[in-house]
Structure formats: C-alpha cells, structure tokens
Amino acid sequence: SGLIVLSQSQAEVLRLISEGLTNSAIAEQRNTSLRATEGLIQRTFAALGIAAESDHNPRIIAARLWQMGKVIVK
C-alpha cells in the first residue's frame, strides 16, 4: 500500500516536526527530556526509511511524508 506505520509517539513527534518545532520545543511540549526526544526522532526517521547520511534534510523529508498522508498510526 506504500503507507508507513508508526507508533503513537512517533506520529506525535512527526506531527510536531511538521509544525516546525525544534527538538527542544518538542521535548518541552511532550514533557520529556531533550535526549529522549532526540532518540525518538532518530527512531522515527529510521522507521520512515530516512538515512542519517542522506544529502537531504531528514526533517523536511519526514514532514513531507506526514503531510502527504503516507503515514498511518498503529
């Protein structure tokens, strides 16, 4: 189907990224540590198939996938 399945937490982080929030703002919004938030973001990028060594900005790619409706929440 071409859809990517994410957990509730990953989807929440992805939504906040697509709204333009920084990692520290996401951590504050979710009431978690910055380190925990950064780890969740990295796991979300991995689940989306976004490589860390990509020549493109992973936040932009992730936000586009979200906005295009390519992500579903399990």
Distance bins in CASP14 RR format, pairs under 12 A and 6 or more apart:
PFRMAT RR
TARGET T0000
AUTHOR 0000-0000-0000
RMODE 2
METHOD distances of the structure
MODEL  1
1 69 0 0 0 0 0 1 0 0 0 0 0
1 70 0 0 0 0 1 0 0 0 0 0 0
1 71 0 0 0 0 0 1 0 0 0 0 0
1 72 0 0 0 0 1 0 0 0 0 0 0
2 48 0 0 0 0 0 1 0 0 0 0 0
2 65 0 0 0 0 0 1 0 0 0 0 0
2 68 0 0 0 0 0 1 0 0 0 0 0
2 69 0 0 0 0 0 1 0 0 0 0 0
2 70 1 0 0 1 0 0 0 0 0 0 0
2 71 0 0 0 0 0 1 0 0 0 0 0
2 72 0 0 0 0 1 0 0 0 0 0 0
3 48 0 0 0 0 0 1 0 0 0 0 0
3 65 0 0 0 0 1 0 0 0 0 0 0
3 66 0 0 0 0 0 1 0 0 0 0 0
3 68 0 0 0 0 0 1 0 0 0 0 0
3 69 1 0 0 1 0 0 0 0 0 0 0
3 70 1 0 0 1 0 0 0 0 0 0 0
3 71 1 0 0 1 0 0 0 0 0 0 0
3 72 1 0 1 0 0 0 0 0 0 0 0
3 73 0 0 0 0 0 1 0 0 0 0 0
3 74 0 0 0 0 0 1 0 0 0 0 0
4 10 0 0 0 0 1 0 0 0 0 0 0
4 11 0 0 0 0 0 1 0 0 0 0 0
4 14 0 0 0 0 1 0 0 0 0 0 0
4 44 0 0 0 0 1 0 0 0 0 0 0
4 45 0 0 0 0 0 1 0 0 0 0 0
4 46 0 0 0 0 0 1 0 0 0 0 0
4 47 1 0 0 1 0 0 0 0 0 0 0
4 48 1 0 1 0 0 0 0 0 0 0 0
4 49 1 0 0 1 0 0 0 0 0 0 0
4 50 0 0 0 0 0 1 0 0 0 0 0
4 61 0 0 0 0 0 1 0 0 0 0 0
4 62 0 0 0 0 0 1 0 0 0 0 0
4 65 1 0 0 1 0 0 0 0 0 0 0
4 66 0 0 0 0 1 0 0 0 0 0 0
4 68 0 0 0 0 0 1 0 0 0 0 0
4 69 0 0 0 0 1 0 0 0 0 0 0
4 70 1 0 1 0 0 0 0 0 0 0 0
4 71 1 0 1 0 0 0 0 0 0 0 0
4 72 1 0 0 1 0 0 0 0 0 0 0
4 73 0 0 0 0 0 1 0 0 0 0 0
4 74 0 0 0 0 0 1 0 0 0 0 0
5 11 0 0 0 0 1 0 0 0 0 0 0
5 44 0 0 0 0 0 1 0 0 0 0 0
5 47 1 0 0 1 0 0 0 0 0 0 0
5 48 0 0 0 0 0 1 0 0 0 0 0
5 70 0 0 0 0 0 1 0 0 0 0 0
5 71 1 0 0 1 0 0 0 0 0 0 0
5 72 1 0 1 0 0 0 0 0 0 0 0
5 73 1 0 0 1 0 0 0 0 0 0 0
5 74 1 0 1 0 0 0 0 0 0 0 0
6 12 0 0 0 0 1 0 0 0 0 0 0
6 13 0 0 0 0 1 0 0 0 0 0 0
6 14 1 0 0 1 0 0 0 0 0 0 0
6 15 0 0 0 0 0 1 0 0 0 0 0
6 17 0 0 0 0 0 1 0 0 0 0 0
6 40 0 0 0 0 0 1 0 0 0 0 0
6 41 0 0 0 0 0 1 0 0 0 0 0
6 43 0 0 0 0 1 0 0 0 0 0 0
6 44 1 0 0 1 0 0 0 0 0 0 0
6 45 0 0 0 0 0 1 0 0 0 0 0
6 46 0 0 0 0 0 1 0 0 0 0 0
6 47 1 0 1 0 0 0 0 0 0 0 0
6 48 1 0 0 1 0 0 0 0 0 0 0
6 49 0 0 0 0 0 1 0 0 0 0 0
6 62 0 0 0 0 0 1 0 0 0 0 0
6 65 0 0 0 0 1 0 0 0 0 0 0
6 66 0 0 0 0 1 0 0 0 0 0 0
6 69 0 0 0 0 0 1 0 0 0 0 0
6 70 0 0 0 0 0 1 0 0 0 0 0
6 71 1 0 1 0 0 0 0 0 0 0 0
6 72 1 0 0 1 0 0 0 0 0 0 0
6 73 1 0 1 0 0 0 0 0 0 0 0
6 74 1 0 0 1 0 0 0 0 0 0 0
7 13 0 0 0 0 1 0 0 0 0 0 0
7 14 0 0 0 0 0 1 0 0 0 0 0
7 40 0 0 0 0 1 0 0 0 0 0 0
7 43 0 0 0 0 1 0 0 0 0 0 0
7 44 0 0 0 0 1 0 0 0 0 0 0
7 47 0 0 0 0 1 0 0 0 0 0 0
7 71 0 0 0 0 0 1 0 0 0 0 0
7 72 0 0 0 0 0 1 0 0 0 0 0
7 73 1 0 0 1 0 0 0 0 0 0 0
7 74 1 0 0 1 0 0 0 0 0 0 0
8 14 0 0 0 0 0 1 0 0 0 0 0
8 15 0 0 0 0 0 1 0 0 0 0 0
8 30 0 0 0 0 0 1 0 0 0 0 0
8 40 0 0 0 0 0 1 0 0 0 0 0
8 44 0 0 0 0 0 1 0 0 0 0 0
8 71 0 0 0 0 0 1 0 0 0 0 0
8 72 0 0 0 0 0 1 0 0 0 0 0
8 73 1 0 1 0 0 0 0 0 0 0 0
8 74 1 0 0 1 0 0 0 0 0 0 0
9 15 0 0 0 0 0 1 0 0 0 0 0
9 16 0 0 0 0 0 1 0 0 0 0 0
9 26 0 0 0 0 0 1 0 0 0 0 0
9 30 0 0 0 0 1 0 0 0 0 0 0
9 32 0 0 0 0 1 0 0 0 0 0 0
9 36 0 0 0 0 0 1 0 0 0 0 0
9 37 0 0 0 0 0 1 0 0 0 0 0
9 39 0 0 0 0 0 1 0 0 0 0 0
9 40 1 0 0 1 0 0 0 0 0 0 0
9 41 0 0 0 0 0 1 0 0 0 0 0
9 43 0 0 0 0 1 0 0 0 0 0 0
9 44 0 0 0 0 1 0 0 0 0 0 0
9 47 0 0 0 0 0 1 0 0 0 0 0
9 73 0 0 0 0 1 0 0 0 0 0 0
9 74 0 0 0 0 0 1 0 0 0 0 0
10 16 0 0 0 0 0 1 0 0 0 0 0
10 17 0 0 0 0 0 1 0 0 0 0 0
10 26 0 0 0 0 0 1 0 0 0 0 0
10 30 0 0 0 0 0 1 0 0 0 0 0
10 37 0 0 0 0 0 1 0 0 0 0 0
10 39 0 0 0 0 0 1 0 0 0 0 0
10 40 1 0 0 1 0 0 0 0 0 0 0
10 41 0 0 0 0 1 0 0 0 0 0 0
10 42 0 0 0 0 0 1 0 0 0 0 0
10 43 1 0 0 1 0 0 0 0 0 0 0
10 44 1 0 1 0 0 0 0 0 0 0 0
10 45 0 0 0 0 1 0 0 0 0 0 0
10 46 0 0 0 0 1 0 0 0 0 0 0
10 47 1 0 0 1 0 0 0 0 0 0 0
10 48 0 0 0 0 1 0 0 0 0 0 0
10 62 0 0 0 0 1 0 0 0 0 0 0
10 65 0 0 0 0 0 1 0 0 0 0 0
10 66 0 0 0 0 0 1 0 0 0 0 0
10 71 0 0 0 0 1 0 0 0 0 0 0
10 72 0 0 0 0 0 1 0 0 0 0 0
10 73 0 0 0 0 1 0 0 0 0 0 0
10 74 0 0 0 0 1 0 0 0 0 0 0
11 17 0 0 0 0 0 1 0 0 0 0 0
11 18 0 0 0 0 0 1 0 0 0 0 0
11 40 0 0 0 0 0 1 0 0 0 0 0
11 44 0 0 0 0 1 0 0 0 0 0 0
11 47 0 0 0 0 0 1 0 0 0 0 0
11 48 0 0 0 0 0 1 0 0 0 0 0
11 62 0 0 0 0 0 1 0 0 0 0 0
11 65 0 0 0 0 0 1 0 0 0 0 0
11 66 0 0 0 0 1 0 0 0 0 0 0
11 69 0 0 0 0 0 1 0 0 0 0 0
11 70 0 0 0 0 0 1 0 0 0 0 0
11 71 1 0 0 1 0 0 0 0 0 0 0
11 72 0 0 0 0 1 0 0 0 0 0 0
11 73 1 0 1 0 0 0 0 0 0 0 0
11 74 0 0 0 0 1 0 0 0 0 0 0
12 18 0 0 0 0 0 1 0 0 0 0 0
12 19 0 0 0 0 0 1 0 0 0 0 0
12 21 0 0 0 0 0 1 0 0 0 0 0
12 26 0 0 0 0 1 0 0 0 0 0 0
12 29 0 0 0 0 1 0 0 0 0 0 0
12 30 1 0 0 1 0 0 0 0 0 0 0
12 31 0 0 0 0 0 1 0 0 0 0 0
12 32 0 0 0 0 0 1 0 0 0 0 0
12 37 0 0 0 0 0 1 0 0 0 0 0
12 40 0 0 0 0 1 0 0 0 0 0 0
12 41 0 0 0 0 0 1 0 0 0 0 0
12 44 0 0 0 0 1 0 0 0 0 0 0
12 66 0 0 0 0 0 1 0 0 0 0 0
12 71 0 0 0 0 0 1 0 0 0 0 0
12 73 0 0 0 0 1 0 0 0 0 0 0
13 19 0 0 0 0 0 1 0 0 0 0 0
13 20 0 0 0 0 0 1 0 0 0 0 0
13 21 0 0 0 0 1 0 0 0 0 0 0
13 23 0 0 0 0 1 0 0 0 0 0 0
13 25 0 0 0 0 0 1 0 0 0 0 0
13 26 1 0 0 1 0 0 0 0 0 0 0
13 27 0 0 0 0 1 0 0 0 0 0 0
13 29 0 0 0 0 1 0 0 0 0 0 0
13 30 1 0 0 1 0 0 0 0 0 0 0
13 32 0 0 0 0 1 0 0 0 0 0 0
13 36 0 0 0 0 0 1 0 0 0 0 0
13 37 1 0 0 1 0 0 0 0 0 0 0
13 38 0 0 0 0 0 1 0 0 0 0 0
13 39 0 0 0 0 1 0 0 0 0 0 0
13 40 1 0 1 0 0 0 0 0 0 0 0
13 41 1 0 1 0 0 0 0 0 0 0 0
13 42 0 0 0 0 0 1 0 0 0 0 0
13 43 0 0 0 0 1 0 0 0 0 0 0
13 44 1 0 1 0 0 0 0 0 0 0 0
13 45 0 0 0 0 1 0 0 0 0 0 0
13 47 0 0 0 0 0 1 0 0 0 0 0
13 48 0 0 0 0 0 1 0 0 0 0 0
13 59 0 0 0 0 0 1 0 0 0 0 0
13 62 0 0 0 0 1 0 0 0 0 0 0
13 63 0 0 0 0 0 1 0 0 0 0 0
13 66 0 0 0 0 0 1 0 0 0 0 0
13 71 0 0 0 0 0 1 0 0 0 0 0
13 73 0 0 0 0 0 1 0 0 0 0 0
14 20 0 0 0 0 0 1 0 0 0 0 0
14 21 0 0 0 0 0 1 0 0 0 0 0
14 26 0 0 0 0 0 1 0 0 0 0 0
14 40 0 0 0 0 1 0 0 0 0 0 0
14 41 0 0 0 0 1 0 0 0 0 0 0
14 43 0 0 0 0 0 1 0 0 0 0 0
14 44 1 0 1 0 0 0 0 0 0 0 0
14 45 0 0 0 0 1 0 0 0 0 0 0
14 47 0 0 0 0 1 0 0 0 0 0 0
14 48 1 0 0 1 0 0 0 0 0 0 0
14 50 0 0 0 0 0 1 0 0 0 0 0
14 58 0 0 0 0 0 1 0 0 0 0 0
14 59 0 0 0 0 1 0 0 0 0 0 0
14 61 0 0 0 0 0 1 0 0 0 0 0
14 62 1 0 1 0 0 0 0 0 0 0 0
14 63 1 0 0 1 0 0 0 0 0 0 0
14 64 0 0 0 0 0 1 0 0 0 0 0
14 65 1 0 0 1 0 0 0 0 0 0 0
14 66 1 0 1 0 0 0 0 0 0 0 0
14 67 0 0 0 0 1 0 0 0 0 0 0
14 68 0 0 0 0 0 1 0 0 0 0 0
14 69 0 0 0 0 0 1 0 0 0 0 0
14 70 0 0 0 0 0 1 0 0 0 0 0
14 71 1 0 0 1 0 0 0 0 0 0 0
14 72 0 0 0 0 0 1 0 0 0 0 0
14 73 0 0 0 0 1 0 0 0 0 0 0
15 21 0 0 0 0 1 0 0 0 0 0 0
15 26 0 0 0 0 1 0 0 0 0 0 0
15 29 0 0 0 0 0 1 0 0 0 0 0
15 30 0 0 0 0 0 1 0 0 0 0 0
15 44 0 0 0 0 0 1 0 0 0 0 0
15 62 0 0 0 0 0 1 0 0 0 0 0
15 63 0 0 0 0 1 0 0 0 0 0 0
15 65 0 0 0 0 0 1 0 0 0 0 0
15 66 1 0 0 1 0 0 0 0 0 0 0
15 67 0 0 0 0 1 0 0 0 0 0 0
15 69 0 0 0 0 0 1 0 0 0 0 0
15 71 0 0 0 0 1 0 0 0 0 0 0
15 73 0 0 0 0 1 0 0 0 0 0 0
16 22 0 0 0 0 1 0 0 0 0 0 0
16 23 0 0 0 0 1 0 0 0 0 0 0
16 24 0 0 0 0 0 1 0 0 0 0 0
16 25 1 0 0 1 0 0 0 0 0 0 0
16 26 1 0 1 0 0 0 0 0 0 0 0
16 27 0 0 0 0 1 0 0 0 0 0 0
16 28 0 0 0 0 0 1 0 0 0 0 0
16 29 1 0 0 1 0 0 0 0 0 0 0
16 30 1 0 0 1 0 0 0 0 0 0 0
16 32 0 0 0 0 0 1 0 0 0 0 0
16 37 0 0 0 0 1 0 0 0 0 0 0
16 40 0 0 0 0 0 1 0 0 0 0 0
16 41 0 0 0 0 1 0 0 0 0 0 0
16 44 0 0 0 0 0 1 0 0 0 0 0
16 59 0 0 0 0 0 1 0 0 0 0 0
16 62 0 0 0 0 0 1 0 0 0 0 0
16 63 0 0 0 0 1 0 0 0 0 0 0
16 66 0 0 0 0 1 0 0 0 0 0 0
17 23 0 0 0 0 1 0 0 0 0 0 0
17 25 0 0 0 0 0 1 0 0 0 0 0
17 26 1 0 0 1 0 0 0 0 0 0 0
17 29 0 0 0 0 0 1 0 0 0 0 0
17 30 0 0 0 0 0 1 0 0 0 0 0
17 37 0 0 0 0 0 1 0 0 0 0 0
17 38 0 0 0 0 0 1 0 0 0 0 0
17 40 0 0 0 0 0 1 0 0 0 0 0
17 41 1 0 0 1 0 0 0 0 0 0 0
17 44 0 0 0 0 1 0 0 0 0 0 0
17 45 0 0 0 0 1 0 0 0 0 0 0
17 48 0 0 0 0 0 1 0 0 0 0 0
17 50 0 0 0 0 0 1 0 0 0 0 0
17 57 0 0 0 0 0 1 0 0 0 0 0
17 58 0 0 0 0 1 0 0 0 0 0 0
17 59 1 0 1 0 0 0 0 0 0 0 0
17 60 0 0 0 0 1 0 0 0 0 0 0
17 61 0 0 0 0 0 1 0 0 0 0 0
17 62 1 0 1 0 0 0 0 0 0 0 0
17 63 1 0 1 0 0 0 0 0 0 0 0
17 64 0 0 0 0 0 1 0 0 0 0 0
17 65 0 0 0 0 0 1 0 0 0 0 0
17 66 1 0 0 1 0 0 0 0 0 0 0
17 67 0 0 0 0 0 1 0 0 0 0 0
17 71 0 0 0 0 0 1 0 0 0 0 0
18 26 0 0 0 0 0 1 0 0 0 0 0
18 44 0 0 0 0 0 1 0 0 0 0 0
18 48 0 0 0 0 0 1 0 0 0 0 0
18 59 0 0 0 0 1 0 0 0 0 0 0
18 60 0 0 0 0 1 0 0 0 0 0 0
18 61 0 0 0 0 0 1 0 0 0 0 0
18 62 1 0 0 1 0 0 0 0 0 0 0
18 63 1 1 0 0 0 0 0 0 0 0 0
18 64 0 0 0 0 1 0 0 0 0 0 0
18 65 0 0 0 0 1 0 0 0 0 0 0
18 66 1 0 1 0 0 0 0 0 0 0 0
18 67 1 0 1 0 0 0 0 0 0 0 0
18 68 0 0 0 0 0 1 0 0 0 0 0
18 69 0 0 0 0 0 1 0 0 0 0 0
18 70 0 0 0 0 0 1 0 0 0 0 0
18 71 0 0 0 0 1 0 0 0 0 0 0
19 25 0 0 0 0 1 0 0 0 0 0 0
19 26 0 0 0 0 1 0 0 0 0 0 0
19 29 0 0 0 0 1 0 0 0 0 0 0
19 59 0 0 0 0 0 1 0 0 0 0 0
19 62 0 0 0 0 0 1 0 0 0 0 0
19 63 0 0 0 0 1 0 0 0 0 0 0
19 66 0 0 0 0 1 0 0 0 0 0 0
19 67 0 0 0 0 0 1 0 0 0 0 0
20 26 0 0 0 0 1 0 0 0 0 0 0
20 29 0 0 0 0 0 1 0 0 0 0 0
20 57 0 0 0 0 0 1 0 0 0 0 0
20 59 1 0 0 1 0 0 0 0 0 0 0
20 60 0 0 0 0 0 1 0 0 0 0 0
20 62 0 0 0 0 0 1 0 0 0 0 0
20 63 1 0 0 1 0 0 0 0 0 0 0
20 66 0 0 0 0 0 1 0 0 0 0 0
20 67 0 0 0 0 0 1 0 0 0 0 0
21 27 0 0 0 0 1 0 0 0 0 0 0
21 28 0 0 0 0 1 0 0 0 0 0 0
21 29 1 0 0 1 0 0 0 0 0 0 0
21 30 0 0 0 0 1 0 0 0 0 0 0
21 37 0 0 0 0 0 1 0 0 0 0 0
21 41 0 0 0 0 0 1 0 0 0 0 0
21 59 0 0 0 0 1 0 0 0 0 0 0
21 63 0 0 0 0 0 1 0 0 0 0 0
22 28 0 0 0 0 1 0 0 0 0 0 0
22 29 0 0 0 0 0 1 0 0 0 0 0
22 34 0 0 0 0 1 0 0 0 0 0 0
22 37 0 0 0 0 1 0 0 0 0 0 0
22 38 0 0 0 0 0 1 0 0 0 0 0
22 41 0 0 0 0 0 1 0 0 0 0 0
22 59 0 0 0 0 1 0 0 0 0 0 0
23 29 0 0 0 0 0 1 0 0 0 0 0
23 30 0 0 0 0 0 1 0 0 0 0 0
23 32 0 0 0 0 0 1 0 0 0 0 0
23 33 0 0 0 0 0 1 0 0 0 0 0
23 34 1 0 0 1 0 0 0 0 0 0 0
23 35 0 0 0 0 1 0 0 0 0 0 0
23 36 0 0 0 0 0 1 0 0 0 0 0
23 37 1 0 1 0 0 0 0 0 0 0 0
23 38 1 0 1 0 0 0 0 0 0 0 0
23 39 0 0 0 0 1 0 0 0 0 0 0
23 40 0 0 0 0 1 0 0 0 0 0 0
23 41 1 0 0 1 0 0 0 0 0 0 0
23 42 0 0 0 0 0 1 0 0 0 0 0
23 44 0 0 0 0 0 1 0 0 0 0 0
23 59 0 0 0 0 1 0 0 0 0 0 0
24 30 0 0 0 0 0 1 0 0 0 0 0
24 32 0 0 0 0 0 1 0 0 0 0 0
24 33 0 0 0 0 0 1 0 0 0 0 0
24 34 1 0 1 0 0 0 0 0 0 0 0
24 35 0 0 0 0 0 1 0 0 0 0 0
24 36 0 0 0 0 0 1 0 0 0 0 0
24 37 1 0 0 1 0 0 0 0 0 0 0
24 38 0 0 0 0 1 0 0 0 0 0 0
24 41 0 0 0 0 0 1 0 0 0 0 0
25 32 0 0 0 0 0 1 0 0 0 0 0
25 34 0 0 0 0 0 1 0 0 0 0 0
25 37 0 0 0 0 1 0 0 0 0 0 0
26 32 0 0 0 0 1 0 0 0 0 0 0
26 33 0 0 0 0 0 1 0 0 0 0 0
26 34 0 0 0 0 1 0 0 0 0 0 0
26 36 0 0 0 0 0 1 0 0 0 0 0
26 37 1 0 1 0 0 0 0 0 0 0 0
26 38 0 0 0 0 1 0 0 0 0 0 0
26 39 0 0 0 0 0 1 0 0 0 0 0
26 40 0 0 0 0 1 0 0 0 0 0 0
26 41 1 0 0 1 0 0 0 0 0 0 0
26 44 0 0 0 0 0 1 0 0 0 0 0
26 59 0 0 0 0 0 1 0 0 0 0 0
27 33 1 0 0 1 0 0 0 0 0 0 0
27 34 1 0 1 0 0 0 0 0 0 0 0
27 35 0 0 0 0 1 0 0 0 0 0 0
27 36 1 0 0 1 0 0 0 0 0 0 0
27 37 1 1 0 0 0 0 0 0 0 0 0
27 38 0 0 0 0 1 0 0 0 0 0 0
27 39 0 0 0 0 0 1 0 0 0 0 0
27 40 0 0 0 0 1 0 0 0 0 0 0
27 41 0 0 0 0 1 0 0 0 0 0 0
28 34 0 0 0 0 1 0 0 0 0 0 0
28 37 0 0 0 0 1 0 0 0 0 0 0
29 37 0 0 0 0 1 0 0 0 0 0 0
30 36 0 0 0 0 1 0 0 0 0 0 0
30 37 1 0 0 1 0 0 0 0 0 0 0
30 38 0 0 0 0 0 1 0 0 0 0 0
30 40 0 0 0 0 1 0 0 0 0 0 0
30 41 0 0 0 0 0 1 0 0 0 0 0
31 37 0 0 0 0 0 1 0 0 0 0 0
32 38 0 0 0 0 1 0 0 0 0 0 0
32 39 0 0 0 0 0 1 0 0 0 0 0
32 40 1 0 0 1 0 0 0 0 0 0 0
32 41 0 0 0 0 0 1 0 0 0 0 0
33 39 0 0 0 0 1 0 0 0 0 0 0
33 40 0 0 0 0 0 1 0 0 0 0 0
34 40 0 0 0 0 0 1 0 0 0 0 0
34 41 0 0 0 0 0 1 0 0 0 0 0
35 41 0 0 0 0 0 1 0 0 0 0 0
35 42 0 0 0 0 0 1 0 0 0 0 0
36 42 0 0 0 0 0 1 0 0 0 0 0
36 43 0 0 0 0 0 1 0 0 0 0 0
37 43 0 0 0 0 0 1 0 0 0 0 0
37 44 0 0 0 0 0 1 0 0 0 0 0
38 44 0 0 0 0 0 1 0 0 0 0 0
38 45 0 0 0 0 0 1 0 0 0 0 0
39 45 0 0 0 0 1 0 0 0 0 0 0
39 46 0 0 0 0 1 0 0 0 0 0 0
39 47 0 0 0 0 0 1 0 0 0 0 0
39 52 0 0 0 0 0 1 0 0 0 0 0
40 46 0 0 0 0 0 1 0 0 0 0 0
40 47 0 0 0 0 0 1 0 0 0 0 0
41 47 0 0 0 0 0 1 0 0 0 0 0
41 48 0 0 0 0 0 1 0 0 0 0 0
41 50 0 0 0 0 0 1 0 0 0 0 0
41 52 0 0 0 0 0 1 0 0 0 0 0
41 58 0 0 0 0 1 0 0 0 0 0 0
41 59 0 0 0 0 1 0 0 0 0 0 0
41 62 0 0 0 0 1 0 0 0 0 0 0
41 63 0 0 0 0 0 1 0 0 0 0 0
42 48 0 0 0 0 0 1 0 0 0 0 0
42 49 0 0 0 0 0 1 0 0 0 0 0
42 50 0 0 0 0 1 0 0 0 0 0 0
42 51 0 0 0 0 0 1 0 0 0 0 0
42 52 1 0 0 1 0 0 0 0 0 0 0
42 58 0 0 0 0 1 0 0 0 0 0 0
42 59 0 0 0 0 0 1 0 0 0 0 0
42 62 0 0 0 0 0 1 0 0 0 0 0
43 49 0 0 0 0 0 1 0 0 0 0 0
43 50 0 0 0 0 0 1 0 0 0 0 0
43 52 0 0 0 0 0 1 0 0 0 0 0
43 62 0 0 0 0 0 1 0 0 0 0 0
44 50 0 0 0 0 1 0 0 0 0 0 0
44 58 0 0 0 0 1 0 0 0 0 0 0
44 59 0 0 0 0 0 1 0 0 0 0 0
44 61 0 0 0 0 0 1 0 0 0 0 0
44 62 1 0 0 1 0 0 0 0 0 0 0
44 63 0 0 0 0 0 1 0 0 0 0 0
44 65 0 0 0 0 0 1 0 0 0 0 0
44 66 0 0 0 0 0 1 0 0 0 0 0
44 71 0 0 0 0 1 0 0 0 0 0 0
44 73 0 0 0 0 0 1 0 0 0 0 0
45 51 0 0 0 0 1 0 0 0 0 0 0
45 52 1 0 0 1 0 0 0 0 0 0 0
45 53 0 0 0 0 0 1 0 0 0 0 0
45 54 0 0 0 0 1 0 0 0 0 0 0
45 56 0 0 0 0 0 1 0 0 0 0 0
45 57 0 0 0 0 0 1 0 0 0 0 0
45 58 1 0 1 0 0 0 0 0 0 0 0
45 59 0 0 0 0 1 0 0 0 0 0 0
45 60 0 0 0 0 0 1 0 0 0 0 0
45 61 0 0 0 0 1 0 0 0 0 0 0
45 62 1 0 0 1 0 0 0 0 0 0 0
45 63 0 0 0 0 0 1 0 0 0 0 0
45 65 0 0 0 0 0 1 0 0 0 0 0
46 52 0 0 0 0 1 0 0 0 0 0 0
46 54 0 0 0 0 0 1 0 0 0 0 0
46 58 0 0 0 0 1 0 0 0 0 0 0
46 62 0 0 0 0 0 1 0 0 0 0 0
47 58 0 0 0 0 0 1 0 0 0 0 0
47 62 0 0 0 0 1 0 0 0 0 0 0
47 65 0 0 0 0 0 1 0 0 0 0 0
47 70 0 0 0 0 0 1 0 0 0 0 0
47 71 0 0 0 0 1 0 0 0 0 0 0
47 72 0 0 0 0 0 1 0 0 0 0 0
47 73 0 0 0 0 0 1 0 0 0 0 0
47 74 0 0 0 0 0 1 0 0 0 0 0
48 54 0 0 0 0 0 1 0 0 0 0 0
48 58 0 0 0 0 1 0 0 0 0 0 0
48 59 0 0 0 0 0 1 0 0 0 0 0
48 60 0 0 0 0 0 1 0 0 0 0 0
48 61 1 0 0 1 0 0 0 0 0 0 0
48 62 1 0 1 0 0 0 0 0 0 0 0
48 63 0 0 0 0 0 1 0 0 0 0 0
48 64 0 0 0 0 0 1 0 0 0 0 0
48 65 1 0 1 0 0 0 0 0 0 0 0
48 66 0 0 0 0 1 0 0 0 0 0 0
48 68 0 0 0 0 0 1 0 0 0 0 0
48 70 0 0 0 0 1 0 0 0 0 0 0
48 71 1 0 0 1 0 0 0 0 0 0 0
49 58 0 0 0 0 1 0 0 0 0 0 0
49 61 0 0 0 0 1 0 0 0 0 0 0
49 62 0 0 0 0 1 0 0 0 0 0 0
49 65 0 0 0 0 1 0 0 0 0 0 0
49 70 0 0 0 0 0 1 0 0 0 0 0
49 71 0 0 0 0 0 1 0 0 0 0 0
50 56 0 0 0 0 1 0 0 0 0 0 0
50 57 0 0 0 0 1 0 0 0 0 0 0
50 58 1 0 1 0 0 0 0 0 0 0 0
50 59 0 0 0 0 1 0 0 0 0 0 0
50 60 0 0 0 0 1 0 0 0 0 0 0
50 61 1 0 1 0 0 0 0 0 0 0 0
50 62 1 0 0 1 0 0 0 0 0 0 0
50 63 0 0 0 0 0 1 0 0 0 0 0
50 64 0 0 0 0 0 1 0 0 0 0 0
50 65 0 0 0 0 1 0 0 0 0 0 0
50 66 0 0 0 0 0 1 0 0 0 0 0
50 70 0 0 0 0 0 1 0 0 0 0 0
51 58 0 0 0 0 1 0 0 0 0 0 0
51 61 0 0 0 0 1 0 0 0 0 0 0
52 58 1 0 0 1 0 0 0 0 0 0 0
52 61 0 0 0 0 0 1 0 0 0 0 0
54 60 0 0 0 0 0 1 0 0 0 0 0
54 61 1 0 0 1 0 0 0 0 0 0 0
54 62 0 0 0 0 0 1 0 0 0 0 0
55 61 0 0 0 0 0 1 0 0 0 0 0
56 62 0 0 0 0 0 1 0 0 0 0 0
56 63 0 0 0 0 0 1 0 0 0 0 0
56 64 0 0 0 0 0 1 0 0 0 0 0
57 63 0 0 0 0 1 0 0 0 0 0 0
57 64 0 0 0 0 0 1 0 0 0 0 0
58 64 0 0 0 0 0 1 0 0 0 0 0
58 65 0 0 0 0 0 1 0 0 0 0 0
59 65 0 0 0 0 0 1 0 0 0 0 0
59 66 0 0 0 0 0 1 0 0 0 0 0
60 66 0 0 0 0 0 1 0 0 0 0 0
60 67 0 0 0 0 0 1 0 0 0 0 0
61 67 0 0 0 0 0 1 0 0 0 0 0
61 68 0 0 0 0 0 1 0 0 0 0 0
61 70 0 0 0 0 0 1 0 0 0 0 0
61 71 0 0 0 0 0 1 0 0 0 0 0
62 68 0 0 0 0 0 1 0 0 0 0 0
62 70 0 0 0 0 0 1 0 0 0 0 0
62 71 0 0 0 0 1 0 0 0 0 0 0
63 69 0 0 0 0 0 1 0 0 0 0 0
63 70 0 0 0 0 0 1 0 0 0 0 0
63 71 0 0 0 0 0 1 0 0 0 0 0
64 70 0 0 0 0 1 0 0 0 0 0 0
64 71 0 0 0 0 0 1 0 0 0 0 0
65 71 1 0 1 0 0 0 0 0 0 0 0
65 72 0 0 0 0 0 1 0 0 0 0 0
66 72 0 0 0 0 0 1 0 0 0 0 0
66 73 0 0 0 0 0 1 0 0 0 0 0
END
